[in-house]
Amino acid sequence: MFGRLVFGEEGRGQAERRELYGLPVLQVQVRPGGWLEKRRLGGGAKRLARAGIRRVLVPQDFAQWPILERWDLRPVDPVPFFRFYAPRIILAALKRQGIAPNMATVALRGQRVDRDMARCAQLLCPLVRQVAVSAPQGGEELSRWLRREYGLPVQPDGAQVSLAVYFDGEEAGERDLLLWGPDPCLAGVTPRAEGLEQGDREDAALLTALWETGKLGPDGVEFT
């Protein structure tokens, strides 16, 4: 079960079971402001931790993670969600840059080919002009397999790529995608679920939790 921390004037720090778009959560409401806010947050974190919670949904722009981390609470990591939808994010990034997919060369970069990179390459081949795979471990093997399966030129990585996608190992430029680490970067692309309330539609952590538990279907999210 996920935990959920919300701020509210009626908050007393008690843990209550709730449903959020069909997702069961253990929710703690904390009254914001004042010199006691950190103490109240600590009390709420303690209750969540003692209930066995490890991952917590928090308000947008929440800045008090050190208090929660003392109780071994951590945020919901959106990287698996972003990597699953990497082909759609790539198409949205190309559109933002005014590049037609059939004219685009997309570089997939990392230290090794993992399942996510291989899946992304396979789904991208019918959608873009070329795919460049740059990975010391498994990159050549994946490139040969893509050539056999799709008959498309899989060119060596280089400077003439339209978009670079990093699956590990390096920092991305402003126009590239970074799909790993604590601060993934989508180059301005925003995930959005129209079926949620206004303030929740672009909350990547919430979308990840709903996707992970099957509450958000493939057609329930768009990337723009």
Secondary structure, 3 states (H helix, E strand, C coil): CEEEEEECCCCCCCEEEEEECCEEEEEEEECCCCCCHHHHHHHHHHHHHHCCCCEEECCCCCCCHHHHHCCCCEECCCHHHHHHCHHHHHHHHHHHCCCCHHHCEEEEECCECCHHHHHHHHHHCCCCCEEEEECCECHHHHHHHHHHHHCCCCCCCCCCCCEEEECCCCCCCCCCEECCCCCCECCCCCEECCCCCHHHCCCHHHHHHHHHCCCCCHHHCEEC
